[in-house]
Amino acid sequence: MNLPVNKGNYSIEKISKLLEQGYGKGEGKDYKPYIDVIKVASKGRASRVKGWKTNRVHHFLSDSETRFFYLMEYQDSVVDIREHYPLIDNMEELFDVLDGQLIKRLFNQKTGDPLVLTTSFLISKRISSGEIQYFARSIKDSRQLENTQAIERFEAMRRYWELKGIDYGIITNKEIPVVLAKNIEYIHSSYHLEEYGMNLKDQLFYEDYLLNTLRNFQNKSIKELLFHFDKKIGFEVGTGLLIFKHLLARKIVEVDMNKAINLEQPCSTVNVLVQEEGLDAFYKHADSI
């Protein structure tokens, strides 16, 4: 995992240009991460994932960042995820509360140009009162705890968020539940069935059929259920799995997400959380428009 700063060590002119182009600004689908994986090299495994909540492509520089994103994506209370958020507002106030050593970490020691620190994630969460609460998290490799320069930059970052009244914390790769994150990754691309050419009527029919069949297959494996579904409907093998993953992603059904999803498990391990109304719901909707 890289230091919490744009690796480009950009000049003031370059930074100004990026900000003018909207990088590090906006919310939801309009947010543009300050660090773009296409433009910035990474020591980790870079990835790009289209988000459920934002309907935009998110950019990550490591597996840990990607996994944390999946954890946030799966939380119903999270309404927005902004990655690589730049610390650019109210920097004068930050300088007032930093000592000389920490201020030094905010500048390129060779050129004297300012460095733009970036926090891995700024998360927007809707709390029980209905209000939006923000929290910021840096994702780092646990080995960075041994890096004095990185620690000093994280301390500067902590004070920045403290001035804004936003909770800030550091999460290491060792603290991320990998199995849960991988399970969410496994079902993530199945969230929108329309992207696979299914219209709403077909989606509701297939979901309803699979849920009803699930009740009659309690002693059989999930794999057997999906094979039966594909054969009965006349689909190519794998379509039932796509719909099953869609039901998991939509939280219509659930399995123990803290254990690796295993299609050899019996259908009795699948809990139905929401009973959809299937075609009845579709026709009711059609009559109302």
Order of alpha helices (4+ residues) and beta strands (2+ residues): alpha-beta-beta-alpha-beta-alpha-alpha-beta-beta-alpha-beta-alpha-alpha-alpha-alpha-beta-beta-alpha
